[in-house]
Amino acid sequence: MERESEELAAWAARVLNRGLLSENHEEIRQAFVGWFVRHGGAGSVPAQITSPLDGSEATLVEVEGRYIEAWLLSGKEGALTELFELIDRFEQTPWLPDPTPRHADPAAGSSERTARPSEPGAPASSGDTVGYYGGNYHGPVVGVLNQHTYAAPPGVFGVPDPAGWPTVEDADLVTMGVRPAGRRWADPGLPPYVRRDIDETLRGWTARDSLLVITGGPLTGKSRTAWAAVVRETDPGTRVYAPAPGTDLRGLPALLRGRDGAYVLWLDELEGHLGEHGLTVALLAELRTLGVPVVATMGDDDYDMHRFEGGPAFRLMTLARSERVGAGWSEQEVERLTGLRDDRLGEALDRRGATSVTQYLAISVELRVQWQRAARSNSRHPYGYLLIRAATDLARCGVTGDIPRRLLEEACRSYRAGRPTGRPDTESFQEAVDWAVRPLHGVTGMLVPGEPLRVGESEETWRPYGSLVADAQQEGARAVPEAVWRCALEGTKYDTGVHLNVRATAHVVFSARARDGDAGAMHMLSLLSENEATALDWLRRAVDAGKTELAGQVGERLLGQGEAEEALPYLRAAAEAKPDGPQARLVGEAHLALAEQWLRKAVADADMAAAHRLGDLLLGRGDLGEAMDHYINAEMAGYAPIARSAAVSFLLSHEEEAAEVLLARAAADGDEGAAELLADLRKPRQSLDDAADYFAGDGRLDVTHRAVVAEKTGFPEEARQGYELGHAQGDAYAAYRLALLLEKQGNPAEATLWYRKAADMGHPAARKALAERGEDTATVRE
């Protein structure tokens, strides 16, 4: 900045010093004095220009650039702009010839200044000043010439030699303003040009029009269409000049005049090339005379402002031929696109959504960079980055179309659940959505709002822009987290077609990974399988491949299928890994199942001791009938140790006399347990009061059991209160007992209500009661 200020100040000083030698010296002096006063105060005016210069008495001493630079660097508002205005205003002021040495008149005591005309044939003045001001000279004078080279100010560029301009066939379209396509494809160049419908109307435009302006909306292909018009209407060797915005074009005709060859002036985004130093009506006329066509592009809004709203380039726009490139593509244009068989164009056509092909190709790079930069540690949109990741991963899972808010939020949570604790979130889900849907360059956001669809409590839907999905699908090395797959499988039941597509996609993805030995993929295939045997097979493979945390599930399923021996290794492994869970019980149940299998085998071989143990096992699980069969067989075979177990089965069948005989025998044989049972049998029958005392504790089921005793005692209201309290504490049996009580009291409507409450909590008898009454149990939670 200091270097630029120094150059600008030197340039302004040059204009001032030359102006002080002109016929308009006083106007120029006052203008610069005003600039110093406004931006530095009255004390900032250099002494050389504080007083008027009358051309006879003034002492002319050059103003140095450092005086001006000092107030430029102060940063006062308007100093830079006003200085440029002064330079523009006075730079072309005609100035007087070089001063010559003056000889003093001794009588007058003063000096005269006379001008010496330039000698014929002398070289033109370079613009540098040789000053001999204010002195008395009486002999030869030796002068020292200080030559200064002044740079152009920032933003003003010289026009390069036309011989170095690129030709039409060699020009780089990206530097000419054509936006590059995404760098995802193998071909890094631009896609082939698709002929647009307006191309035909532009044929021969150079013969009729001196200025062609292609207008259109954001990223609609204005530059590419304009360049196609150049290529069609000029020779490959035509040289093209594409100046930077702000370049001073006034010297262009002088550079081109008298040169051989053909030239084109290319002004992409014409609004940056307007103004008195840019393209004007006068300059356009000169270029037309020289046969130099001008091709430009301009956005619709800028064009309308200059053409119809009194913009500064109104007259220029009226002389231009304008053609508009729309965002929409006609059927003929689409046919021409497909005929080119280019992968980039094909993807753009398939995934563009509501945008155009050209917009897709241009905006895809911008959207990807915008999203990737949101992943920075100091990003203001960390949730926004996660939101787009979730949306594109759901699309990779096969979620087609619009994604409901509930599914998108759930997918985001699945990422955040496994994330290590870091800095607190500074962005909400809604704020992330607001950022992601904001259109970039007026074209589209990363998320596109979808059609309303009620899923859960919201009708909002979105979908990721197509290019982001295409980018995500190229991430072969990064797998979608299994938690997101589960979200997609569980959260797409709102649409059968989408759900089936997710399942089919998952099968393809995880089958390939499972073949490579991925244990997680094997687990996912077990969840996807609708065949129990196939699901169990994949689950076992997952455990065997290293996903040992699933061993308990394998063991439990095998045990449920009666494969206790195969289940035990899995159950033991699960119990050892987590001894405080249900796995220890399952190990015991597996052993019981094995015990039953082997005891039955022994009973088949007439082993009465085995019949005894098998009967006890069956009696313990409540299978009284089969247990008594085994006891009787053992007794008939003369197996005396069966006495106590057989007696217990008789007691349960209310056959107390037979039980007492067997207990006496067992007690006499030294069975202490039988002796205690015999003593209890001979006690008086327990009263209801004794039962009430027994259930007077604070066990979780005692409230319901006390209510049963109260009902048996004849206190229905007390029983009802107890049942209601038991139900409130989560006992389904309490609701079932209350339904039975209400039914006995002749209140079937309320009884049905309580049957439904019990069934809702999973009570089997309540469900059966509802079914017997013809009630619909489909809504009862399984």
SEKOL-401220 format. One record per residue (C-alpha): residue in three letters; x, y, z. Coordinates in steps of 0.2 Angstrom, whole numbers, plus 5000, padded with zeros to 4 digits. Layout:
BEGIN
AlaXYZ/...
This chain:
BEGIN
Met500050005000/Glu501450125004/Arg502350094987/Glu500650124978/Ser500450284988/Glu502150344984/Glu501850314965/Leu500150404966/Ala500850554975/Ala502250564963/Trp501050564948/Ala499950694956/Ala501450804960/Arg501950794941/Val500250854936/Leu500350994948/Asn502051054943/Arg501651044925/Gly500051134928/Leu500951274937/Leu501851314920/Ser500251324911/Glu499051464906/Asn497851384919/His499051394933/Glu497951484945/Glu496451364943/Ile497651214946/Arg498451294961/Gln496851334969/Ala496151154966/Phe497651074974/Val497651204989/Gly495851154992/Trp496350964992/Phe497751005005/Val496551105016/Arg495150975016/His496250825020/Gly497650905030/Gly497151075036/Ala497751255031/Gly499451215038/Ser499751075026/Val499751175011/Pro501551185003/Ala502351355004/Gln502651344985/Ile500751364981/Thr500151464996/Ser500051624986/Pro499451664968/Leu500651644954/Asp500651794942/Gly501951734930/Ser503151874933/Glu503651884951/Ala503251714958/Thr504651604962/Leu504251434954/Val504951284965/Glu504351104962/Val503151034974/Glu503850864979/Gly502750704980/Arg503150674998/Tyr501950825003/Ile500550734995/Glu500950565000/Ala500950615019/Trp499050655018/Leu498650505007/Leu499350395021/Ser498350485034/Gly496950385028/Lys495650525028/Glu494050475019/Gly493950545001/Ala495750595000/Leu496250454987/Thr494650474977/Glu494750664976/Leu496650654971/Phe496150544956/Glu494850674951/Leu496150804951/Ile497350704941/Asp495950664928/Arg495450844927/Phe497150924924/Glu498250784917/Gln497950844899/Thr498151034902/Pro499251114889/Trp500751184897/Leu502051314892/Pro503751284884/Asp505251244894/Pro505851404903/Thr507551474898/Pro508851564909/Arg508451744912/His509751884913/Ala509452024926/Asp509252204922/Pro510352294934/Ala509352454933/Ala507752374936/Gly508452254949/Ser507252124943/Ser507351974931/Glu506451944915/Arg505851774909/Thr505751744890/Ala505251594881/Arg506351514868/Pro505351424854/Ser505851254851/Glu507051234836/Pro506451154821/Gly506750974821/Ala507050964839/Pro506350814848/Ala504650834856/Ser504650864875/Ser504650714885/Gly503650794898/Asp505050814911/Thr505350994917/Val507051084918/Gly506851224930/Tyr507851384931/Tyr506651484941/Gly506851644952/Gly508751664949/Asn509951804942/Tyr511051734929/His512651834923/Gly513551694914/Pro513451514907/Val512351404917/Val512651224921/Gly510951124924/Val510650954931/Leu509250864924/Asn508250744936/Gln507250624926/His505750544935/Thr504750394929/Tyr503050394936/Ala502050234937/Ala500150214933/Pro499050224949/Pro498350064956/Gly496850004946/Val497450084930/Phe498349974918/Gly499250004902/Val498749904886/Pro500049784881/Asp500749764863/Pro499449684852/Ala500749574845/Gly500749484861/Trp498849454862/Pro498349274862/Thr497449214846/Val495749144846/Glu496448964844/Asp497648984858/Ala496649084871/Asp496349004888/Leu494449014891/Val494549004910/Thr495649164910/Met494349234898/Gly493049214911/Val492349044908/Arg492148954924/Pro493048784926/Ala492048634928/Gly492348524944/Arg493948434946/Arg493148264950/Trp493248204932/Ala494748124924/Asp494748254910/Pro495348424918/Gly494848524903/Leu493148614900/Pro491748504894/Pro491348514875/Tyr490248664870/Val488348624868/Arg487648724854/Arg486348844860/Asp484748894851/Ile485349074850/Asp486949024841/Glu485949024824/Thr485349204827/Leu487149264830/Arg487849204813/Gly488649354804/Trp488549464819/Thr490249544816/Ala489649614799/Arg488149704807/Asp488549744825/Ser490049834833/Leu489649774850/Leu488849614855/Val488249594873/Ile487749414879/Thr486649434895/Gly485849314907/Gly485649254925/Pro487049194936/Leu488049054928/Thr486949024913/Gly488449004901/Lys488549184895/Ser490449184893/Arg490449014884/Thr489049064872/Ala489949234869/Trp491549144865/Ala490749024853/Ala490149174844/Val491949234842/Val492549074836/Arg491249054823/Glu491449224816/Thr493349254816/Asp494849164810/Pro495849064822/Gly497349184820/Thr496249334826/Arg497049414841/Val496049434857/Tyr496249564870/Ala495449534887/Pro495849674898/Ala495749674917/Pro494249774924/Gly494749954926/Thr496049954912/Asp496250124903/Leu495650084885/Arg495750254878/Gly497450224870/Leu496850064861/Pro496350134844/Ala498050214843/Leu498950054846/Leu497949964833/Arg497950094819/Gly498950044805/Arg499249864811/Asp498949714800/Gly497949574805/Ala496249554814/Tyr495849594832/Val494349574844/Leu494049664861/Trp493349534874/Leu492549624889/Asp491849484901/Glu490749564914/Leu490549724904/Glu490049824920/Gly491949824925/His492449904909/Leu491350054908/Gly491650244912/Glu492650374904/His494250274904/Gly493350114898/Leu492250074884/Thr491250234878/Val490250274863/Ala491750364856/Leu492950224859/Leu491650104851/Ala491550214836/Glu493450214834/Leu493550024835/Arg492150004823/Thr493150114810/Leu494650004813/Gly493549844811/Val493849784828/Pro492249704835/Val491849704854/Val491049554863/Ala490449574880/Thr489449484894/Met488349554907/Gly487149504920/Asp485349534918/Asp485249654933/Asp486749754927/Tyr486149764909/Asp484349824915/Met485149954926/His486150034912/Arg484950014898/Phe483250054907/Glu483650134923/Gly484650284917/Gly486350204921/Pro487950284916/Ala488150174900/Phe486350204894/Arg486950274877/Leu488150134874/Met486849994878/Thr485650064865/Leu487050044852/Ala487349864857/Arg486549704851/Ser486049604866/Glu485549424866/Arg484949334882/Val485549154887/Gly484149084898/Ala484348954912/Gly483148834905/Trp483648724891/Ser482548674876/Glu482248494870/Gln483348524855/Glu484748584866/Val484548434878/Glu484648324862/Arg486248404856/Leu486948384874/Thr486648194875/Gly487348174858/Leu489048234864/Arg489148084876/Asp490148174889/Asp490148114907/Arg490148284914/Leu488748344904/Gly487748184907/Glu487948204926/Ala487448384925/Leu485848344915/Asp485348204927/Arg485748294944/Arg485448474940/Gly483748484948/Ala482948654945/Thr484548734940/Ser485348724922/Val486748624915/Thr487948764915/Gln487448814933/Tyr487748644939/Leu489448634931/Ala489948804938/Ile489148794955/Ser489748624959/Val491548674963/Glu490948824973/Leu489748714984/Arg491048584987/Val492348714993/Gln491048805004/Trp490548645013/Gln492348585015/Arg492848745023/Ala491448725035/Ala492448585043/Arg493848695049/Ser494048695068/Asn493648875070/Ser492148865058/Arg490548965062/His489548815054/Pro490048655062/Tyr488248585063/Gly488048645045/Tyr489548545039/Leu488848395049/Leu487048425041/Ile487748415023/Arg488748255028/Ala487148175035/Ala486148225020/Thr487348165007/Asp487648005016/Leu485847965017/Ala485747984998/Arg487247864997/Cys486147745007/Gly484847754994/Val483647885002/Thr482947964986/Gly482048124984/Asp481648234998/Ile482248195016/Pro481048225030/Arg481648335045/Arg481548195057/Leu482648075047/Leu483948215044/Glu483948265063/Glu484148075068/Ala485548055056/Cys486448205063/Arg486248135080/Ser487047975075/Tyr488648065070/Arg488648175086/Ala488348025098/Gly490047945094/Arg490948115093/Pro492248145107/Thr491748295118/Gly492448455111/Arg492048635111/Pro490148665115/Asp489048685100/Thr488748865094/Glu487448815080/Ser485748735081/Phe484948625069/Gln483848765062/Glu485348885060/Ala486248745051/Val484848725039/Asp484648915036/Trp486448925032/Ala486448775020/Val484948825010/Arg485549005007/Pro485849014988/Leu487649034982/His487949164968/Gly486049174967/Val485948994960/Thr485648864974/Gly486148814991/Met486848654997/Leu485148595003/Val483648624992/Pro481948635000/Gly480748494995/Glu478848464995/Pro477948455011/Leu477848285019/Arg477148245036/Val478348135045/Gly478248145064/Glu477848325070/Ser478548415054/Glu478148435036/Glu479848505031/Thr480948415019/Trp482548445010/Arg483748364998/Pro485648394995/Tyr486048474979/Gly486548344966/Ser488348384964/Leu488648364982/Val487848184981/Ala488948154966/Asp490448214976/Ala490048094991/Gln489747944979/Gln491547964974/Glu492147944992/Gly492447754990/Ala493747755003/Arg492547825016/Ala491147715022/Val489447775028/Pro489347745047/Glu488347595051/Ala487247705063/Val486747815048/Trp486247655038/Arg485147605053/Cys484347775053/Ala484047755034/Leu483247585037/Glu482247635052/Gly481747805046/Thr481147775028/Lys479547675032/Tyr478647835027/Asp478847775009/Thr478847595004/Gly479847634988/Val481147724997/His481347595010/Leu481547454998/Asn482847554989/Val483847575005/Arg483747395008/Ala484247344991/Thr485747474992/Ala486247405009/His486247225002/Val487447274988/Val488547374999/Phe488747255013/Ser488747095003/Ala490347164995/Arg491147215011/Ala490647045019/Arg491546955006/Asp493047045010/Gly492946985029/Asp492147145036/Ala491247095052/Gly490247245053/Ala489547215036/Met489047035041/His488147105056/Met487147225045/Leu486747085033/Ser486046985048/Leu484847135052/Leu484347155033/Ser483946965031/Glu482046925033/Asn482446735035/Glu482846685053/Ala484146555048/Thr485046665036/Ala485046805049/Leu485746695062/Asp487146625050/Trp487746805046/Leu487646845065/Arg488746695069/Arg489946745055/Ala490146925062/Val490546855079/Asp491846735072/Ala492546875062/Gly492946975078/Lys491247065082/Thr491246975099/Glu490047095107/Leu488647005097/Ala489046835105/Gly487646845117/Gln486346875103/Val487046725094/Gly486946615110/Glu485146675114/Arg484546635097/Leu485246465096/Leu484546425114/Gly482846485108/Gln483046355093/Gly483446215105/Glu485246215101/Ala485946235119/Glu487546145116/Glu487946265101/Ala487346415111/Leu488446385127/Pro490146435120/Tyr489346605114/Leu488446625130/Arg489946595141/Ala490946715131/Ala489646845133/Ala489446815152/Glu491346825154/Ala491346985145/Lys489947055155/Pro489546955170/Asp488247075177/Gly487047065163/Pro485746935158/Gln487046825150/Ala487446725166/Arg485646675167/Leu485646625149/Val487146515153/Gly486146435167/Glu484646405155/Ala485746325142/His486346205155/Leu484546165161/Ala484146135142/Leu485646015141/Ala485145935157/Glu483445895151/Gln484045825134/Trp485345705143/Leu484045655157/Arg482745615143/Lys484045505135/Ala484445415151/Val482545395155/Ala482445315138/Asp483745185144/Ala482645145160/Asp483745245172/Met482545285187/Ala483745405195/Ala483645505179/Ala481745495179/His481845565197/Arg482945715191/Leu481945745175/Gly480345755185/Asp481045875197/Leu481645985183/Leu479945975175/Leu479046015191/Gly480146165194/Arg479546245178/Gly477746205182/Asp477446045170/Leu476545955184/Gly475745815173/Glu477345755165/Ala478345765181/Met477045655190/Asp477145525175/His479045515178/Tyr478745495197/Ile477445365196/Asn478545265184/Ala480045275196/Glu478945225210/Met478245075201/Ala479945015197/Gly480345015216/Tyr481445175216/Ala481145225234/Pro482045395234/Ile480645465223/Ala479545475238/Arg479745665243/Ser479645725225/Ala478045625222/Ala477245685238/Val477545865233/Ser476645825216/Phe475245755226/Leu475045905237/Leu474946015222/Ser473545905216/His472645915233/Glu472945735236/Glu473545765254/Glu473245585261/Ala474345505247/Ala475645645250/Glu475645615269/Val476045425266/Leu477445465255/Leu478145605266/Ala478145485281/Arg479145355271/Ala480445485265/Ala480545555283/Ala480845385290/Asp482245355277/Gly483145505284/Asp482545645272/Glu482445795283/Gly481645905269/Ala480245775269/Ala480045785288/Glu479845965287/Leu478545955274/Leu477645825284/Ala477545935299/Asp476846085288/Leu475545965281/Arg474845925298/Lys474646105303/Pro472946195302/Arg472546275285/Gln473146455283/Ser471846585286/Leu471546745275/Asp472146845289/Asp473746755289/Ala473946775271/Ala473646965273/Asp475046975286/Tyr476146875274/Phe475847005260/Ala476047155272/Gly477847195266/Asp478447315253/Gly478847205239/Arg478547265222/Leu477047135220/Asp476347145238/Val475147285234/Thr474247175221/His474247025232/Arg473547115247/Ala472147175235/Val471746995230/Val471646945248/Ala470547085252/Glu469347035237/Lys469346855244/Thr468946925261/Gly467447025254/Phe468047195253/Pro467947245234/Glu468147435236/Glu469847405246/Ala470347275233/Arg469947405219/Gln471047535227/Gly472447405228/Tyr472347355210/Glu472347535204/Leu473947565215/Gly474747405208/His474347455190/Ala475147625194/Gln476647545200/Gly476847445183/Asp476047275188/Ala474947215173/Tyr474247085184/Ala473347215195/Ala472447285179/Tyr471947115174/Arg471247075192/Leu470347235192/Ala469547195175/Leu468947025182/Leu468247115198/Leu467247235187/Glu466547095176/Lys465947005192/Gln465147175197/Gly464147185181/Asn465247325173/Pro465847255156/Ala466247415148/Glu467447475162/Ala468047295163/Thr468547295144/Leu469447465147/Trp470547375161/Tyr470747225150/Arg471447335137/Lys472647425149/Ala473347255155/Ala473447195137/Asp474347355133/Met475647305146/Gly475847135138/His474747025149/Pro474346865140/Ala472646825149/Ala472047005146/Arg472346985127/Lys471446825127/Ala469946905136/Leu469947045123/Ala469946915109/Glu468546815117/Arg467546975117/Gly467847015099/Glu468947165103/Asp470247215090/Thr471947185098/Ala472947245083/Thr473247415091/Val473847335107/Arg475747355109/Glu476647195106/
